[in-house]
């Protein structure tokens, strides 16, 4: 899956992937197993360079993924947003 930077397709595809309507409503859906390795595979798949977070558009998706996936748990948000294999952590 290759998404253009800031394209409506990028936003629509991400919202669809997470089960959120185009208006941004509804609880986000994630794979049952979505640990560091699974998230890293997803981030690499949307990156232009194969390095999650390095293409600009994908860093926003990583942050949004972390926000949606962490609920109200601030520590979980920080782990999800900053811990993925391509970041060298």
FENWO-V577901 format. One record per pair of residues at least 12 apart in sequence whose C-alpha atoms are under 6 Angstrom apart, sorted by sequence separation. I is the first residue (numbers start at 0). J is the second residue. D is the distance in Angstrom with one decimal. If there is no record, write none. Layout:
BEGIN
i: (I/I)
j: (J/J)
d: (D/D)
END
This chain:
BEGIN
i: (65/65/62/51/50/1/39/39/35/4)
j: (79/80/80/85/85/45/83/84/83/56)
d: (4.9/5.1/5.5/5.9/5.7/5.4/5.5/6.0/5.6/5.1)
END
